[in-house]
Amino acid sequence: MLEVKSLSVHFSTADGDVKAVDNVSFSIKPGETLGIVGESGSGKSVTALSIMQLNASPPCNYPSGEILFKGKDLLKAKEKELQKIRGNDIAMIFQDPMTSLNPVFTVGSQIIESIRKHQNVSKKEAKRRAIEMLTDVGIAHPEKRMKEYPHQYSGGMRQRAMIAMALSCNPKLLIADEPTTALDVTIQAQLLELMQNLQEKYGMAIIMITHDLGVVARIADRILVMYGGTIVEKGKTLDIFYEPLMPYSWSLMQSIPNPQPGKREKLVPVPGQPPNLLHLPEGCRFQPRCPFAREECKKINPPLTEKTSGHSASCILTPEEIKDEISKFKRGRGVI
């Protein structure tokens, strides 16, 4: 359905070009859920906004790459073509629903506008569809809630309203940019279950962008790990979690609390800071922070290569060497 090929996204500044995304390639099939994870500033949201062609230009420019949606390159599409695709074929749930919803219009009117923009239906039919969508996302008394403004909704309800708006035209691809940020864990679980149910109902593909590994562990079929504007590991969800082949992926998981009884281990934060995208380090981008870095890591920036079947990583270490280094690290901390 969607294929991103060698995409690079730069932002022009007075100090030079910021390489926000550098040579990123991936694809997604109909009905599949793809998780994109990484620290803030790793290029996740810029990649998503590039698919929707919502990055401001200037200062944004695309020195290379293709974004093929059903065979059409969105980077070369005209604005009128993009307007037909946005919200209709590809929809997006933005990170902050309070700033994404217009505060001076009712929630219902905004959903109705989205439907009538893309579907050739009457206002009455659009209203019926909007009520149906609010019901699908679990908002009680939808006829009444249609007439209310965003500030009258709770955080979880605003996010549900955003999902209702995104799904109102039955998109083939839904991009969710950290949809559970700032929500408590109970509401997070409800929203994830809701998205899974709606995916089954409408048969759409989902790109889930988050820094919460627990979220992608629950719903993603495959995972892309991004660091410094590029993909450093990709593979099936279970492979990434149980057999990480990139020290950065493993480091991210070490900083997550273990909820299992009796597993009271100290968290191991990823040391240092993400790289400056104006002045990237020599060699591997993660080597200044990597617990397993070797001298050659300062000289070689390894490409993303397939290490095992369907599992790729950009690291000079072999899978066996990664496992050995992890075992040494755990023994050093007294963990078996």
SESE-884423 format. One record per residue: residue in one letter; x, y, z of N, C-alpha, C, O, CB in turn. Coordinates in steps of 0.05 Angstrom, whole numbers, plus 5000, padded with zeros to 4 digits. Glycine has a CB too. Layout:
N
aXYZXYZXYZXYZXYZ ...
***
This chain:
336
m501649765000500050005000501750255000501350434984498150005024 l503650265018505550495020508350395019509050205033504950665045 e510050535003512850465002514550715002514250884984513550294976 v516150745022517950975025520750885016521850685027517951095054 k521951024997524550934986526551164990526251384979524250864956 s528651095005531051275007530251565013531351745001532751264982 l528351605031527351875037529352035054530151935075524651855051 s529952275046531552455062529952715064528852825044534352505049 v529852825088528453075094530353265108531253205130525853025110 h530853495096532653695108531053955114529154015100535053755089 f531954095135530854355141533054565140535054535153529554355170 s532654765123534654975120534655165144532455275150534255125093 t536955215156537155405178539555585172541155535154537455255206 a539855785189542055975186544755835191546855925181541856205205 d544755615207547155465213547755235193549855105195547055355241 g545955185175546354975156543854795154541754865166548754805164 d544054585139541754395136541554195159543554065165541954255109 v539254185171538653985192537653735178535553735165536554085213 k539153515180538353255167536453105185537252925199540853085160 a533953195185531953085203531352785196530852625214529353245202 v531352725171530952445162533052385140533452545122528052395151 d534452165143536652105125536551825114537051625128539352145140 n535751805088535851555074534151335087535051115094538651455071 v531551395092529751215105528051065085526951185067527951365125 s527850805088526250635070524650435086525650305105528050485050 f522050405079520350205092517850185075517350345057519750275122 s516249975082513649945068511649835088512349735109513949745044 i509049855080506949745097504849625079504149735058505749965116 k503749395088501749255073498949315083498649405106502248955073 p496849265067494049305077493549145102494248905103492049245055 g492249255122491549115147493849075166493348965188490548855139 e496249175160498549135177498849375196498049595190501149095160 t500149325219500749535238503749555240505149355248499449485266 l504849785234507749835234508350035257507250245257508849945207 g510049955275510850135297513450275291515350145281511049975323 i513650535296516050685293516750805320515250965331515850915271 v519150725331519850805358522550945358524150925338519950565377 g523151085379525651225382525251465401523051545407526651325355 e527551575409527451815427526352055412526152055387530251875438 s525652265427524852515414527152625397529452615405523952725436 g526452715374528552825356529752615338531752675324530652955371 s528652375337529852165321528752165292529852025275529351885333 g526752325287525652345259523052215255522152195232527652235241 k521752115276519251965273516952135261515752075241518351845300 s516452365275514252535266514752665240512852705224513652745287 v517252745234517852865208517352665186516452745164520852955208 t517952415190517452205170514452185165513552175142518451935180 a512852195187509952175184508752415169507152395151508552145211 l509752655177508752895164509652915135508253035118509753145179 s511852785128512752775100510852605083510352675060515652665099 i509852385095507952215081505452385074504352355052507251975097 m504552545093502252715089502852965074501053115067500952775116 q505453025070506353275057505353515073504253705062505353285028 l505853505099504953725117507353875129506854055145503253615139 n509753815122512053965131512154235116511754245091514753815126 a512554455130512554715118514954745099517254685106512754935139 s514454825074516554855054516455135041514455195028516254635032 p518555305045520855255062520055275091517955365098523055465055 p521855175109524755105105525154815097527454735093526155165130 c523054655096523454365090523954325060522854455043520954205099 n525754135055526254045027526953745027527753635047528554215014 y526453625004526853335001529053284980528553264957524253194993 p531653264989533853224970533752964955534852934933536453254984 s532452764967532252504953529952334964528952394986534952344957 g529152144949527151954958524551954943524052134927526652004987 e522951754949520251724938518351634960519151484978520151524914 i515851724959513751634977511551534959509851694950512751854997 l511451274955509551154936507051054951507250864967510850924920 f504751174945502251084956500550974934499651114916500651314971 k500150714934498750564912500050634885498650664865495750644912 g502750654886504250694861504750984854506251044835502950564839 k503451174868503751464861505651594880505451564904500951604862 d507551744869509651884886508452144897507852334883512151944869 l507952144924506752374937508552614936507552844939505952304965 l511152574934513052804933512652964908513353204907515952704936 k511652834887511252974861508353054856507653174836512252794839 a506552984875503753034871503153334875504453464891501952874891 k501153434861500353714863498553744888497453554898498853814838 e498253994897496754044922493853954920492853844939496854344928 k492553984897489853894894489653594897487653484908488653984867 e491553444886491653154889492053074918490752884927493853034871 l493753214931494353154959491953204977491353054996496753324970 q490453414971488053474987485953254984484453205003486853744978 k485853124961483952904958484852654973483252494982483652834928 i487452624977488552394991488452435021487752255036491452334981 r489252675030489352725059486552705071484652835061490553005064 g486252555092483652525105481852335092479952235105482352795106 n482352265067480552075053481951805050480851605061479952185025 d484251795037485751545034487751505057488151285067487251535007 i489051725065490951725087489951925109489652155103493851795077 a489651825133488752005155490851995177492451815178486051915166 m490852205193492852235214491652315240489952505241495052425206 i492452185262491752275289494152415300496352295303490952025307 f493852675306496152835315496652795345494952695360495653125308 q499052885353499952835380498252975401497652855422502752915383 d497453225396495953375416493253445405492953625388497453635423 p491053305414488453355403487353625410485553725395486553145413 m488253755432487254015439488054225419486554405413488254095467 t490454205408491354395388490554315359490754475341494354435389 s489754065356488953965329486054025323485254055300489453665327 l484354035344481554095341481154405343482454535359479753955362 n479454515326479054795326477254875350475054775352477654895299 p478155045368476655105392474155255388472455265406478355245411 v473755385365471355555361469155415346467055535341472155815346 f469555165338467455015325466754765341468554655355468354925296 t464354675340463554435354464954195343465854195319460554395354 v465253985359466653745350465053625326466253535307466853545373 g462453615329460753505308461053645281461253515260457853515316 s461153915282461454065257464154005243464354005219461154365262 q466153955259468853905247468953625234470153585213470953925269 i467553435247467453165235465753175209466453045189466252955255 i463453315210461753335187463253475164462953385141459253505194 e464753685170466253815149468253635135468553635111467754055161 s469553465151471553275140470153075122471253015100472953125163 i467752985129466352785113465452915087465752795065463852675128 r464253155088463253285064465453375046464953405022461453515072 k467853425057470053505040470853285021471653334998472453585058 h470653035030471752815015469652625004470152484985473652655032 q467252625016465152445007462852604995462052805006464152265030 n461752504973459552644960456952564973455352414963459552574930 v456452684997454052615013452752875022453953095023454752435037 s450152855029448753085040449553145068450852985081445653035038 k448753385078449453455106448053265125449253195146448553745111 k445653185118444252995136445652725138445952615160441352955125 e446652625115448052375115450752395129451552215144448552275086 a452052635126454652675139454252685170455852585185455852945130 k452052805178451452815207450952535218451852465240449052995213 r449452375203448852095211451551945214451951785233447051955192 r453351985194455851855194457651945218458951775230457351905168 a457552205224459052305247458052185273459752115290458852615248 i455452165276454352045301455251755303455851655324451252065301 e455151615280455951335279458951305288459651125303455551215251 m460651485278463451465285463951525314465551395327465051665267 l462551725325462851785354461951545371463051495392461352035361 t459851415361458951175375461050955374461550815393456251065363 d462250915350464350715346466750755364467950565373465250705317 v467451005369469851065386469151075416470751145432471151325378 g466651005423465850975451465151235465465351245490468050855465 i464151435451463251685464460251655469458651615450463851935447 a459451675494456651645502455051895493456052115492456351595532 h452451845488450652065480451852225457452152465459450052245504 p452452095434453752235413452152475401453352675393454452045391 e449452455400447852675390448352925406448453145395444852595389 k448552895432448953125450451853225447452353465446448353055479 r453753035447456553105446457353235420459353385419458352855451 m455853175399456353305373456353615375457753755361454353215352 k454653715393454153995395456054135414455954385418451254045404 e457853985426459754095446462354175433463054075412460153905469 y463854345447466354445437468654285449468354155470466754755444 p471054295437473254135447473954175476474653975490475754195431 h473654415487474354465515472454325534473054305558474454765521 q470154235524468154095541468753795542467353645556465354145530 y470753705526471553425526473953385544475553565547472153335497 s474153155556476553085571478753015551478252995527476052845590 g481252975561483452905543482952655527483452645503486052885559 g481952445541481452195528479252215507479352095486480751985548 m477152375513474952415495475852575470474952515448472652555509 r477552775474478552925451480152745432479952765408480353155460 q481752565444483252375428481352185413481852115390485252215445 r479252105426477251935413475852085390475351975368475051835433 a475252345394474052505373475952535350475052535327473352785384 m478552565355480552575333480552315318480752315293483352635345 i480352085332480251825318477751805301477851715278480451595339 a475451905312472951895297473252065271472251975250470652005314 m474452295273474752475250476652335230476152345205475952745258 a478752215240480752085222479451855207480151805184483151995238 l477651705220476451465208473851525193472651335182476051255229 s472951775194470251835183470051775153467851735143469652125188 c472251775138472151725109473351455102473951405079473751945094 n473451275122474551005117477251005103477550895081472550845100 p479351125116481951135103483250855100482550675115483851315119 k484950835080486350585076488850575094489850355100487150555047 l489850805102492250825120491751025141490951255135494750885103 l492150945166491951135189494651165202495950975209489851025210 i495551415204498051485217497451595244496151805246499851685200 a498351465265497751545293500451645305502151485311496551315310 d500651905309503052025319502852065349501752265359503652305305 e503951875364503851865393501051935404500652125419505852075405 p499051765396496251825404495651785433493651885443494351655388 t497451645448496951595476498551775495498451745519497451305483 t500051975483501652145500499852315518497752405510503352335482 a500752345543499352515563496652395573495052525586498852785552 l496152135566493752005575494551805597496651685595492151865552 d492751765617493451565637493251285625492051245604491551595662 v494351095640494750825629492050695623491850535604496350655648 t490050755638487350625634486250725607485250555591485450695657 i486350985602485351095577487151005554486150945532485251405578 q489750975558491550875538490650595529490450545505494450865548 a490150425548489350145541486650145526486349995507489049985567 q484850325534482250335520482550425491481350315473480350525535 l484350625487484750735460486150525442485450505418486450985461 l488050385453489450175437487549955429487549855406491750065453 e485849875448483849665441481849775420481049625402482349575467 l481050025423479250155404480550155376479150085357478650435413 m483050225374484350245348484549965335484149935311487150365350 q485049765351485249495341482549395331482349275310486249295362 n480449465346477749385338476849525312475749395294475649445360 l477549785310476849935286478449845262477449845239477250235290 q480949755267482649655245481349395233481249365209485449595255 e480449225251479148975242476549035227475848905207478548795266 k475049245236472549315224472849435196471349365178470949505242 y474849615194475149755169477449655151477749735128475550045175 g479149475162481249355146483449535137484749495116480049235121 m484049745153486049935146488849855157489049695175485350215157 a490849975146493649945156494150175176492950395174495749955133 i495850125195496450325216499450365219500950165220495150245243 i500350615219503050675227502950805254501851025257504550865206 m503950675274503850765302506650885309508650745311503050545322 i506751145314509151285321509151335351507251465361509551545305 t511151255365511151285394513951255405515751145392509251095408 h514351355430516851295444516251085466518051015482518051545457 d513750995468512850805488513050525477511350445460509950875498 l515050375485515450105474513149915482512549725468518049995483 g511849975505509649805513507249825494505849625490508749895541 v506950055481504750095462505149925438503449775429504450385455 v507549935426508049785401508249485407507649325389510649885388 a509149415431509249125437506549005436506248765430510549085465 r504549165442501749065443500449045416498948855411500049235461 i500949235398499349245374500949215348499649155327497849505373 a503549245348505049255322505748975312506448795328507649425326 d505648945286506548695273509548715268511048515272505148645246 r510548955259513348995255514149265268512449435273514048995225 i516749295273517749545286520149655271521849505261518549485315 l520149915268522450065258523550215282522050355296521750255234 v526150195287527450355308529050575295530850515279529250175327 m528450825302529851055289531651185310531051215333527851255278 y533951275299535951425316537451615298538451545277537851225331 g537551865306539152065291538052105263539652165245541951985290 g535452075259534352125232534351885213533551915190535652345220 t535251655222535351425205534451175219534251175243538251385194 i533850965203532950715215535450545223537150505206531150545195 v535550465248537850315257537150015262538949845264538950425283 e534549955263533749675265530849645256529249815262534149565294 k530249425242527449365235527049065234528848915226526749505209 g524648985242524048705242521348645255519948835261526248545256 k520748395258518248315271518348395301520548405313517648015268 t516048455312515948565339517348375359518848465376513048605348 l516748115358517847935378520947915374522347885394516647655374 d521847925349524747915345526148165357528248135370525347905314 i524948395353526148645364526248635395528248715407524548895355 f524148535407524048535437525748315449526948365470521148505445 y525748085437527147855450529947815439531647695453525547605446 e530547905415533247875404534148125390534548125365533347635385 p534348355404535248605391538048575380539848455393535148835411 l538448685356541048655343542448925340544548945327540748535315 m541349135352542549395353542749485382540649495395540949605335 p545049565392545249645420543349865428542549885451548149735425 y542550045409540750255416537950135424536750225443540450455393 s536949945408534449815414534449685442532649715457533649615392 w536649545447536949415473537149615495535949575516539449235473 s538549845491538750055511536050175517535450235541540650265502 l534350215497531650315502530050135520528650225538530150365475 m530249875516528749685532529849665560528349595578528749415519 q532449725564533549715591532549945609532749925633536549715589 s531550145596530550375612527550355618526450555628531050635596 i526350125613523550085619523249925645524649725648522049935596 p521550015664521249855689520049585683518349555665519350015708 n520949385698519949115695517649075715518149075739522148905699 p515149025706512949005725512648735739511048705756510349055710 q514348535731514048275742514948265772516948395779515748075726 p513448125789514148105817516947985821517647795807512147945833 g518548095839521147995844523348085825525648025829521147705843 k522648245805524548355785525248645792524948815775523448325756 r526248695816526848965824529749035816531549025833526448995854 e530049095791532649165781532849475777530849605772533349025754 k535149585779535549865774535249915744536149765727538349955784 l533950135738533650215710536350305699537950425714531550435706 v536850245674539350325661538750535640537950465617540850075649 p538950795646538250995626540350995603542650915607538151275638 v539451085579541251115557542951365563541851585566539751145529 p545651335565547251565573547451775551546851725528550051465580 g548152025559548552235540546052345528543852305538550352135518 q546352475505544152605491544052505462546052425451544452915492 p541652525449541452465420543352645404543952865413538552495410 p544252555381546152705366545052975355542652995350547252545342 n546853165351546153415338545953365308547853285296548253645345 l543553405297543153335269544553535250544553485226540153335263 l545553745261547253925244550153825243551453865222547254215256 h550953695264553753595266553753315276554153265300555553785284 l553153125258553052845266555752735273557752825261551752685244 p555952555292558652435300559852275277558352175260558352275325 e562452245278563852075258563151775264562551705287566852115260 g563151615243562551335247559651285253557851425244564351215268 c559151085270556451015279555251245295556551355312556450755295 r552751315289551551545303551051495332550851675348548851615289 f550751235339550251165367552751115384552651095408548450925368 q555051095370557551015384558251185409559351075428559751005365 p557751455409558551605433556951525458557751585480558051905428 r554651395454552951315477552851005480551650905499550151425473 c554050855462553750565461555450425482557850475485554550465433 p554150255498555750105519557549895507559349795521553849975538 f557149825482558749605469560549715447561649565431556949395458 a560949985446562450105424565350005424566649965445562350415427 r566349975400569149895395570550125380569350305370569349625380 e573150095377574750315364573850355335573750575326577650245366 e573250135321572450155293569650295290569050395268572349885280 c568050295312565450425310565750725306563850855296563850375336 k568050845313568551125309569151195280569151425272570751225327 k569850985265570651025237568550935216568451035194573250885232 i566950735224565150615205562250675213561450635236565550305204 n560650775194557850805198556450585183555850605159556851095187 p555850365197554850125183552050165171550350285183554749885202 p551650075146548950095134547049895147547849705161549150045104 l544449945142542449755151542549505135541949515111539549885150 t543349285147543549035132542048805147541748815171546548955129 e541148615132539648395143541548205158543448095146538148235121 k541148175184542848005201541747725202543247525200543048125229 t539047705206537747445206535247475188534647705179536947345235 s533847265183531547285164529447485173528247455194530247005162 g529147695157527147905163527848095185526148245194524547775169 h530348085194531248255217533848395209535848275206531648075243 s533648665207535948825198536849015220535249105236535248975173 a539449075219540549265239542949395227544249295209541349125266 s543649635237546049785228548049775250548349965265545350075219 c549549555252551549515273553749335262553149145247550349405299 i556249395269558449225259558548955274559848765265561149375262 l557248945298557348695313555448485301553348555291556548745342 t556248235302554548015293552447955315552748045338556247765286 p550247815307548347745328549547595351548747635374546147565315 e551547425346552747275368554347465386554347425411554647055357 e555747665374557247855390555448025407556148095430559048025372 i553148105396551148265411550248105435550148215458548748345393 k549447855431548547685454550747655475550147665499547747405443 d553247625466555447595485555847855501556247835525558047525470 e555648085488556048335502553748385522554248485544556148565482 i551348305515549048335533549348155557548848235580546348275519 s550347915553550847725575552947835594552647815618551647445564 k555147945583557248055600556148295616556848315640559548155582 f554448455604553348685618551648595641551848705663551648855598 k549948395636548148295657549748165680549148195703546148095646 r551848015673553547885694554948105711555248065735555547695682 g555748315698556948535712555148675732556148785752558048745693 r552548655727550548775745549348565764547548625780548348915730 g550348325762549348115780546648015772545147905788549248215808 v546048035746543447945736543847695719545547695701542048165719 i542347485724542647235709540547225687540347025672542446985728 
***
